[in-house]
């Protein structure tokens, strides 16, 4: 029997009476430790035309600094960064994403561009889109590449 709060709950059963394993077992009345979820982020930035060599180097430094970095595409006046973010919920993932460019602008020597687009979707939605052919798979997975 599992406990939830002050109630005792029977173990869930599947077909034929087999016990179904809980993904998040009860913790004896204590609140479970909340784990972050993975969110797929697409951050679009744009601004004044900048030298491509410097931009590429800055994006590569950003990729090195950000552990879940997936890929970046760039042109002289805009770039798109795709990566995974671990966060409690969509609100937190979006807040982190909106700070990414500004917080790394100086350390990665990125141009003073502004964020012009943001998409954040959970892992299941991302994989569903890709499976249905609606995900925009990058031509080259991983790394920093020109458009």
LUMLUMLUM-517405 format. One record per residue (C-alpha): x, y, z; residue number from 1. Coordinates in Angstrom, 1 decimal. Each point is the difference from the previous one (the first is absolute). Example, Ala and Ser with C-alpha at 12.3 -4.5 7.8 and 13.67 -1.06 7.14 Angstrom:
<node xx="12.3" yy="-4.5" zz="7.8" num="1"/>
<node xx="1.4" yy="3.4" zz="-0.7" num="2"/>
END
This chain:
<node xx="0.0" yy="0.0" zz="0.0" num="1"/>
<node xx="1.2" yy="3.5" zz="-0.8" num="2"/>
<node xx="-0.7" yy="3.0" zz="2.1" num="3"/>
<node xx="-1.0" yy="3.5" zz="-1.3" num="4"/>
<node xx="-0.5" yy="2.5" zz="2.8" num="5"/>
<node xx="-2.1" yy="-1.6" zz="2.6" num="6"/>
<node xx="-1.6" yy="-2.6" zz="-2.3" num="7"/>
<node xx="1.2" yy="-3.5" zz="-0.8" num="8"/>
<node xx="-0.4" yy="-0.8" zz="-3.7" num="9"/>
<node xx="0.1" yy="-3.5" zz="-1.5" num="10"/>
<node xx="2.8" yy="-0.7" zz="-2.5" num="11"/>
<node xx="-1.2" yy="0.5" zz="-3.6" num="12"/>
<node xx="-0.4" yy="-3.2" zz="-2.0" num="13"/>
<node xx="0.2" yy="-0.6" zz="-3.7" num="14"/>
<node xx="-1.4" yy="-2.9" zz="-2.1" num="15"/>
<node xx="-0.4" yy="-3.3" zz="1.8" num="16"/>
<node xx="0.6" yy="1.7" zz="3.4" num="17"/>
<node xx="3.7" yy="0.7" zz="-0.6" num="18"/>
<node xx="1.3" yy="2.8" zz="2.1" num="19"/>
<node xx="0.8" yy="3.2" zz="-1.9" num="20"/>
<node xx="3.3" yy="1.7" zz="1.0" num="21"/>
<node xx="-0.4" yy="3.6" zz="1.1" num="22"/>
<node xx="2.1" yy="2.6" zz="-1.9" num="23"/>
<node xx="0.0" yy="2.3" zz="3.0" num="24"/>
<node xx="-0.6" yy="-2.1" zz="3.1" num="25"/>
<node xx="-1.5" yy="1.6" zz="3.1" num="26"/>
<node xx="2.5" yy="1.2" zz="2.5" num="27"/>
<node xx="-1.8" yy="-0.8" zz="3.2" num="28"/>
<node xx="-1.8" yy="3.3" zz="0.3" num="29"/>
<node xx="3.0" yy="2.2" zz="-0.8" num="30"/>
<node xx="-0.1" yy="2.0" zz="-3.2" num="31"/>
<node xx="2.0" yy="-1.6" zz="-2.8" num="32"/>
<node xx="3.0" yy="1.9" zz="-1.2" num="33"/>
<node xx="-1.0" yy="1.7" zz="-3.2" num="34"/>
<node xx="2.2" yy="-0.8" zz="-3.0" num="35"/>
<node xx="0.4" yy="2.3" zz="-3.0" num="36"/>
<node xx="-1.4" yy="-1.0" zz="-3.3" num="37"/>
<node xx="1.6" yy="0.4" zz="-3.4" num="38"/>
<node xx="-1.2" yy="2.7" zz="-2.3" num="39"/>
<node xx="1.0" yy="0.6" zz="-3.6" num="40"/>
<node xx="0.9" yy="3.6" zz="-0.6" num="41"/>
<node xx="0.3" yy="2.0" zz="-3.2" num="42"/>
<node xx="1.4" yy="3.5" zz="0.6" num="43"/>
<node xx="0.2" yy="2.4" zz="-2.9" num="44"/>
<node xx="2.1" yy="3.1" zz="0.2" num="45"/>
<node xx="0.6" yy="2.8" zz="-2.5" num="46"/>
<node xx="1.7" yy="3.4" zz="-0.4" num="47"/>
<node xx="2.6" yy="2.0" zz="-1.9" num="48"/>
<node xx="2.2" yy="-1.8" zz="-2.5" num="49"/>
<node xx="3.1" yy="-1.5" zz="1.6" num="50"/>
<node xx="3.1" yy="-1.8" zz="-1.2" num="51"/>
<node xx="-0.8" yy="-3.7" zz="-0.5" num="52"/>
<node xx="3.3" yy="-1.3" zz="1.4" num="53"/>
<node xx="-0.5" yy="1.9" zz="3.3" num="54"/>
<node xx="-3.7" yy="-1.1" zz="0.2" num="55"/>
<node xx="0.9" yy="-3.7" zz="-0.6" num="56"/>
<node xx="2.7" yy="0.2" zz="2.6" num="57"/>
<node xx="-2.4" yy="1.5" zz="2.5" num="58"/>
<node xx="-2.6" yy="-2.6" zz="-0.7" num="59"/>
<node xx="2.6" yy="-2.7" zz="0.5" num="60"/>
<node xx="1.0" yy="1.5" zz="3.3" num="61"/>
<node xx="-3.7" yy="0.0" zz="1.0" num="62"/>
<node xx="-0.3" yy="-3.6" zz="-1.0" num="63"/>
<node xx="3.0" yy="-0.9" zz="2.2" num="64"/>
<node xx="-1.5" yy="1.9" zz="3.0" num="65"/>
<node xx="-3.6" yy="-1.4" zz="-0.3" num="66"/>
<node xx="-0.1" yy="-3.7" zz="0.9" num="67"/>
<node xx="-3.3" yy="-0.8" zz="-1.9" num="68"/>
<node xx="1.0" yy="1.9" zz="-3.2" num="69"/>
<node xx="-1.2" yy="-1.8" zz="-3.1" num="70"/>
<node xx="0.6" yy="2.1" zz="-3.1" num="71"/>
<node xx="0.2" yy="3.5" zz="-1.4" num="72"/>
<node xx="-0.6" yy="1.5" zz="-3.4" num="73"/>
<node xx="1.2" yy="3.5" zz="-0.8" num="74"/>
<node xx="0.2" yy="2.7" zz="-2.7" num="75"/>
<node xx="1.6" yy="3.5" zz="0.2" num="76"/>
<node xx="-3.2" yy="1.6" zz="1.6" num="77"/>
<node xx="-1.8" yy="-2.9" zz="1.8" num="78"/>
<node xx="0.5" yy="-3.3" zz="1.7" num="79"/>
<node xx="-2.1" yy="-2.9" zz="1.3" num="80"/>
<node xx="1.1" yy="-2.1" zz="3.0" num="81"/>
<node xx="-1.6" yy="-3.4" zz="0.8" num="82"/>
<node xx="0.6" yy="-1.7" zz="3.2" num="83"/>
<node xx="-1.4" yy="-2.0" zz="2.9" num="84"/>
<node xx="-0.7" yy="1.7" zz="3.3" num="85"/>
<node xx="-0.7" yy="-1.7" zz="3.3" num="86"/>
<node xx="-2.6" yy="1.9" zz="2.0" num="87"/>
<node xx="-2.9" yy="-0.6" zz="2.4" num="88"/>
<node xx="-2.7" yy="1.3" zz="-2.4" num="89"/>
<node xx="-0.4" yy="2.0" zz="-3.2" num="90"/>
<node xx="0.1" yy="3.3" zz="1.8" num="91"/>
<node xx="3.4" yy="-0.7" zz="1.4" num="92"/>
<node xx="1.3" yy="-1.4" zz="-3.3" num="93"/>
<node xx="-1.1" yy="3.1" zz="-1.8" num="94"/>
<node xx="1.5" yy="2.3" zz="2.6" num="95"/>
<node xx="3.3" yy="-1.7" zz="-0.2" num="96"/>
<node xx="-0.1" yy="0.2" zz="-3.8" num="97"/>
<node xx="-0.8" yy="3.7" zz="0.0" num="98"/>
<node xx="3.1" yy="0.6" zz="2.1" num="99"/>
<node xx="2.4" yy="-2.2" zz="-1.9" num="100"/>
<node xx="1.1" yy="2.5" zz="-2.7" num="101"/>
<node xx="0.4" yy="2.9" zz="2.4" num="102"/>
<node xx="1.9" yy="-2.0" zz="2.7" num="103"/>
<node xx="2.5" yy="-1.4" zz="-2.5" num="104"/>
<node xx="0.3" yy="3.0" zz="-2.2" num="105"/>
<node xx="3.2" yy="1.3" zz="1.6" num="106"/>
<node xx="1.7" yy="-3.4" zz="0.9" num="107"/>
<node xx="-0.7" yy="-1.5" zz="-3.4" num="108"/>
<node xx="0.6" yy="3.3" zz="-1.9" num="109"/>
<node xx="-3.4" yy="-0.1" zz="-1.7" num="110"/>
<node xx="-1.3" yy="2.9" zz="-2.0" num="111"/>
<node xx="-2.4" yy="2.4" zz="1.8" num="112"/>
<node xx="-3.1" yy="-1.5" zz="-1.7" num="113"/>
<node xx="-3.5" yy="-0.3" zz="1.4" num="114"/>
<node xx="-2.1" yy="-3.1" zz="0.4" num="115"/>
<node xx="-2.6" yy="0.1" zz="-2.7" num="116"/>
<node xx="-1.6" yy="-3.5" zz="0.5" num="117"/>
<node xx="-0.4" yy="-2.7" zz="2.6" num="118"/>
<node xx="-1.6" yy="-3.4" zz="-0.2" num="119"/>
<node xx="0.0" yy="-2.4" zz="3.0" num="120"/>
<node xx="-1.7" yy="-3.4" zz="-0.2" num="121"/>
<node xx="0.2" yy="-3.0" zz="2.3" num="122"/>
<node xx="1.9" yy="-3.1" zz="-1.1" num="123"/>
<node xx="-3.1" yy="-2.0" zz="-0.9" num="124"/>
<node xx="-1.3" yy="2.7" zz="-2.3" num="125"/>
<node xx="3.4" yy="0.4" zz="-1.7" num="126"/>
<node xx="0.2" yy="-3.7" zz="-0.7" num="127"/>
<node xx="-3.6" yy="-0.1" zz="-1.2" num="128"/>
<node xx="0.6" yy="2.8" zz="-2.4" num="129"/>
<node xx="3.1" yy="-1.7" zz="-1.4" num="130"/>
<node xx="-1.9" yy="-3.3" zz="-0.3" num="131"/>
<node xx="-2.8" yy="1.7" zz="-1.9" num="132"/>
<node xx="2.4" yy="1.8" zz="-2.3" num="133"/>
<node xx="-0.8" yy="3.4" zz="1.4" num="134"/>
<node xx="3.2" yy="0.4" zz="1.9" num="135"/>
<node xx="2.6" yy="2.1" zz="-1.8" num="136"/>
<node xx="2.9" yy="-2.4" zz="0.2" num="137"/>
<node xx="3.3" yy="1.9" zz="-0.6" num="138"/>
<node xx="2.0" yy="-0.9" zz="-3.1" num="139"/>
<node xx="3.1" yy="-0.6" zz="2.2" num="140"/>
<node xx="-0.6" yy="-1.2" zz="3.6" num="141"/>
<node xx="2.3" yy="1.4" zz="2.6" num="142"/>
<node xx="2.5" yy="2.9" zz="-0.2" num="143"/>
<node xx="-0.1" yy="3.4" zz="-1.5" num="144"/>
<node xx="-0.9" yy="0.4" zz="-3.8" num="145"/>
<node xx="-0.8" yy="2.7" zz="-2.4" num="146"/>
<node xx="-3.5" yy="0.1" zz="-1.5" num="147"/>
END
